[in-house]
Amino acid sequence: MTTDRMAPTSTEGKFYDAALDVLAEDGYGALKVRALCRRMGLTTGVFYHSFSSWKEFTDRLLDFWREDGTLRVARLAASQTDDLHRLDDLVAAAMSLPHRAEAAIRVWGGIDADVGRVVAQVDQERLEAVSAAFLAVTGDPHLSERLAKAGIYLLVGFEQSHLPEDPATLEWALRLIEALALDPRVVEPS
């Protein structure tokens, strides 16, 4: 499964990628029309030719983020016929997410209720996709959901942490959660 971000094929897509870069590098507060256009070497006229308003742009940016980092990945994982490869694919997808941009989107979601609803929807869709992958391996719905939540909590914590980024340790920890699903001796905490 290819987990690279969708390559933009249009001016719109280039705006989305640039916006994710701004979010990753400078945070939610830096995401402004002029700053975005300056970064891209374009005029605000080009922006307003592509989008009727800032609200339309941010709504579509969040749709792009959701589609690329959640729905597309969930579809690809669901199409994987090998259950163990599906888990591997989901770990690879988690590792390829734009973590700093996601952190900024989560901050934004804490300020803007509409964005917060999209973040909650993404978290729920990710939970469902990962739970389904674990269920195919464990056959236990309760354990599958707990393992999926553990992975999502880990990912979100990584994204929100102010520690130096250590993707290798994130992948190691996600693989530990994956290994728990494969070990029949897993003891459920009370």
Backbone torsions as a table, in degrees:
resi	resn	phi	psi	omega
1	MET	NA	129.5	175.2
2	THR	-82.9	128.4	-177.5
3	THR	-115.3	8.0	178.0
4	ASP	-61.8	150.7	177.2
5	ARG	-60.8	150.6	177.4
6	MET	-60.4	130.2	177.8
7	ALA	-78.0	128.9	179.1
8	PRO	-69.0	138.4	-179.9
9	THR	-114.5	4.4	-176.6
10	SER	-143.1	171.9	175.0
11	THR	-59.0	-41.2	177.8
12	GLU	-55.4	-50.8	-179.0
13	GLY	-60.5	-36.9	177.9
14	LYS	-66.4	-36.3	174.9
15	PHE	-63.4	-41.3	-179.8
16	TYR	-63.9	-46.1	179.1
17	ASP	-62.5	-42.7	178.8
18	ALA	-63.2	-40.1	179.3
19	ALA	-63.6	-42.0	177.3
20	LEU	-63.7	-36.8	176.7
21	ASP	-65.0	-43.3	177.3
22	VAL	-60.7	-47.2	178.7
23	LEU	-57.6	-44.6	-178.2
24	ALA	-66.2	-41.4	-173.5
25	GLU	-86.7	-37.1	-170.9
26	ASP	-124.5	-5.8	177.3
27	GLY	86.7	173.0	-175.7
28	TYR	-58.3	-40.5	-176.9
29	GLY	-61.5	-21.9	-178.4
30	ALA	-88.2	-8.7	-176.4
31	LEU	-79.4	96.2	-178.5
32	LYS	-136.0	155.0	-177.8
33	VAL	-56.9	-52.2	-175.7
34	ARG	-62.5	-43.8	179.5
35	ALA	-63.3	-40.9	179.5
36	LEU	-63.6	-46.9	-179.8
37	CYS	-65.0	-41.6	178.8
38	ARG	-60.4	-44.6	179.9
39	ARG	-59.1	-36.4	-177.5
40	MET	-89.5	-7.2	-177.9
41	GLY	71.5	30.6	-178.8
42	LEU	-120.9	163.6	177.0
43	THR	-88.3	161.6	175.6
44	THR	-65.6	-23.0	176.3
45	GLY	-62.1	-38.8	177.0
46	VAL	-64.3	-40.5	178.5
47	PHE	-59.3	-51.4	-176.2
48	TYR	-74.2	-11.6	170.1
49	HIS	-75.8	-32.9	-179.2
50	SER	-85.8	-31.3	-175.4
51	PHE	-134.9	136.1	-176.9
52	SER	-74.7	-21.8	-178.0
53	SER	-159.8	166.0	175.4
54	TRP	-62.7	-39.5	179.3
55	LYS	-61.4	-43.7	177.5
56	GLU	-61.2	-43.3	179.6
57	PHE	-60.5	-49.6	-176.7
58	THR	-65.9	-36.6	175.9
59	ASP	-61.2	-44.5	-178.7
60	ARG	-72.1	-33.8	174.8
61	LEU	-60.6	-46.1	179.5
62	LEU	-66.0	-36.6	174.3
63	ASP	-61.8	-43.3	178.5
64	PHE	-61.0	-47.5	-179.7
65	TRP	-59.3	-45.5	179.8
66	ARG	-64.6	-47.0	-179.0
67	GLU	-62.5	-48.0	-173.5
68	ASP	-72.4	-42.4	-173.5
69	GLY	-96.4	-5.3	-177.4
70	THR	-132.8	-63.6	-173.0
71	LEU	-66.1	-44.5	179.5
72	ARG	-62.2	-44.1	-179.9
73	VAL	-64.5	-42.6	179.3
74	ALA	-62.0	-41.3	178.3
75	ARG	-63.7	-44.2	-179.8
76	LEU	-64.1	-42.4	179.4
77	ALA	-64.5	-42.6	-179.6
78	ALA	-63.9	-27.7	-179.8
79	SER	-81.6	-10.8	179.7
80	GLN	-73.8	123.4	-176.4
81	THR	-84.8	-19.9	178.5
82	ASP	-93.8	117.5	-174.5
83	ASP	-60.9	-39.6	179.9
84	LEU	-70.4	-37.6	176.7
85	HIS	-66.1	-32.6	177.8
86	ARG	-61.0	-44.5	177.7
87	LEU	-63.1	-43.3	177.3
88	ASP	-59.5	-41.5	179.6
89	ASP	-63.5	-39.0	179.8
90	LEU	-68.8	-36.7	174.9
91	VAL	-64.0	-45.2	178.5
92	ALA	-59.9	-40.5	179.0
93	ALA	-64.9	-42.2	178.5
94	ALA	-61.7	-37.8	-179.4
95	MET	-70.4	-25.9	-176.1
96	SER	-90.7	-3.7	180.0
97	LEU	-63.7	151.6	175.1
98	PRO	-78.9	82.3	-168.2
99	HIS	-56.5	-45.4	-178.7
100	ARG	-67.7	-37.8	176.8
101	ALA	-65.1	-41.2	177.9
102	GLU	-62.2	-39.9	177.5
103	ALA	-59.5	-44.0	-180.0
104	ALA	-66.1	-38.2	177.8
105	ILE	-64.3	-37.6	177.7
106	ARG	-66.1	-39.0	174.7
107	VAL	-62.0	-47.5	178.2
108	TRP	-56.3	-42.1	179.4
109	GLY	-65.0	-24.6	175.9
110	GLY	-76.8	-17.1	-178.4
111	ILE	-100.1	-36.9	-174.1
112	ASP	-116.1	116.3	-176.1
113	ALA	-60.5	-36.0	178.8
114	ASP	-64.3	-42.5	177.8
115	VAL	-67.2	-39.7	177.8
116	GLY	-58.2	-37.3	177.6
117	ARG	-66.4	-37.9	178.0
118	VAL	-66.6	-43.0	178.6
119	VAL	-61.1	-44.1	178.4
120	ALA	-62.3	-39.6	178.6
121	GLN	-64.4	-44.0	178.3
122	VAL	-60.9	-46.1	179.4
123	ASP	-60.1	-42.2	179.5
124	GLN	-65.6	-43.3	179.7
125	GLU	-65.7	-38.4	176.4
126	ARG	-65.8	-42.5	178.3
127	LEU	-58.3	-45.6	-179.3
128	GLU	-63.1	-42.8	-179.0
129	ALA	-66.3	-43.7	-178.4
130	VAL	-72.0	-39.1	177.0
131	SER	-60.0	-42.4	179.5
132	ALA	-62.4	-39.1	179.0
133	ALA	-66.4	-42.6	177.8
134	PHE	-68.0	-36.7	179.7
135	LEU	-61.6	-38.2	179.1
136	ALA	-62.9	-27.6	-179.4
137	VAL	-90.5	-43.1	-172.8
138	THR	-92.6	-30.0	-174.3
139	GLY	72.8	5.1	-176.6
140	ASP	-116.9	107.2	-176.9
141	PRO	-59.8	-40.3	-178.5
142	HIS	-65.9	-49.0	179.1
143	LEU	-63.0	-40.5	-179.6
144	SER	-60.1	-44.2	179.3
145	GLU	-66.7	-39.3	179.5
146	ARG	-64.9	-42.7	178.0
147	LEU	-64.0	-41.7	178.6
148	ALA	-62.7	-45.2	177.9
149	LYS	-61.7	-41.1	179.0
150	ALA	-59.4	-42.9	178.6
151	GLY	-64.9	-41.6	-179.8
152	ILE	-69.3	-42.2	176.8
153	TYR	-59.2	-41.0	179.1
154	LEU	-63.4	-46.4	-179.6
155	LEU	-61.7	-48.0	-179.2
156	VAL	-64.4	-40.1	176.9
157	GLY	-61.9	-41.2	176.8
158	PHE	-59.9	-45.5	-177.6
159	GLU	-66.5	-33.0	-176.8
160	GLN	-89.9	-14.0	-176.0
161	SER	-67.2	149.1	175.0
162	HIS	-102.2	9.0	173.5
163	LEU	-71.9	158.6	174.9
164	PRO	-58.2	138.7	-179.4
165	GLU	-61.9	136.1	179.3
166	ASP	-140.3	77.0	-177.1
167	PRO	-58.6	-31.6	-179.6
168	ALA	-62.9	-39.3	178.9
169	THR	-71.6	-36.8	174.8
170	LEU	-59.0	-48.5	-179.4
171	GLU	-62.8	-41.5	177.8
172	TRP	-57.7	-45.6	-178.3
173	ALA	-67.5	-40.4	176.3
174	LEU	-63.4	-37.6	178.1
175	ARG	-67.3	-32.6	175.4
176	LEU	-62.6	-42.7	177.8
177	ILE	-63.5	-41.5	176.5
178	GLU	-59.9	-42.9	-179.0
179	ALA	-64.5	-32.8	177.4
180	LEU	-59.6	-35.6	179.8
181	ALA	-68.1	-26.0	-176.5
182	LEU	-91.9	-9.0	-176.8
183	ASP	-100.4	109.8	-177.4
184	PRO	-67.2	-9.9	-179.5
185	ARG	-89.2	6.9	179.9
186	VAL	-57.6	127.1	178.9
187	VAL	-99.6	126.1	177.1
188	GLU	-73.8	124.9	174.3
189	PRO	-67.0	151.5	-178.5
190	SER	-80.7	NA	NA
